[in-house]
Amino acid sequence: MLYMVFKQFFIILLTVLVLVSCNDHTQYDQQVTLPESGWFKNEAVKFDLDITDTITPYNFDITLRYTTNYRYSNLYIFLITRFPEGKMSRDTIELMLADPSGKWLGKGWGNVRDDEISLKSPLFFPQKGHYQFLVQQAMRTDTLREITHVGLRLTTYGY
């Protein structure tokens, strides 16, 4: 009987420890797979999130997966933000994917690289409500190949 109680306690303790240790303070993490035919310049990747806390600072990151066959060392994007009250903003952002010597900055094996690029840290949302972020490629080509995934990650600042 004591053995069964100890066993149940141990399982519960182990489960709690695993859940607590896996908490990386991620508030939002979504990736979108781009078509194999490429990322067309007029196609925006959409991310919707609801913000309930305007006091907590956040890390605001773009995540990318690309291949080493990508032709450029950078990626220009348009980041379009739709605020809860309906206003919009549009920023042009350059993301560096390789250093000046041509070495890829992302992590990975073979010809696939994953990269997490911080756009704003700390970020405070000005108001509660529904936000929509649209990410559009802004390179000088109609169809961008070898960028396979685009994502948005929002984590609690400092983690």
WOURSUL-V878571 format. One record per run of one state. SS is the DSSP state (A for helix, B for strand, O for the rest). FROM is the first residue (numbers start at 1). LEN is the number of residues. If there is no record, write none. Layout:
# WOURSUL-V878571
ss=SS from=FROM len=LEN
ss=SS from=FROM len=LEN
This chain:
# WOURSUL-V878571
ss=O from=1 len=1
ss=A from=2 len=20
ss=O from=22 len=4
ss=B from=26 len=8
ss=O from=34 len=5
ss=B from=39 len=2
ss=O from=41 len=4
ss=B from=45 len=7
ss=O from=52 len=6
ss=B from=58 len=10
ss=O from=68 len=6
ss=B from=74 len=9
ss=O from=83 len=5
ss=B from=88 len=9
ss=O from=97 len=1
ss=B from=98 len=1
ss=O from=99 len=5
ss=B from=104 len=1
ss=O from=105 len=2
ss=B from=107 len=1
ss=O from=108 len=4
ss=B from=112 len=12
ss=O from=124 len=5
ss=B from=129 len=9
ss=O from=138 len=5
ss=B from=143 len=2
ss=O from=145 len=2
ss=B from=147 len=10
ss=O from=157 len=3
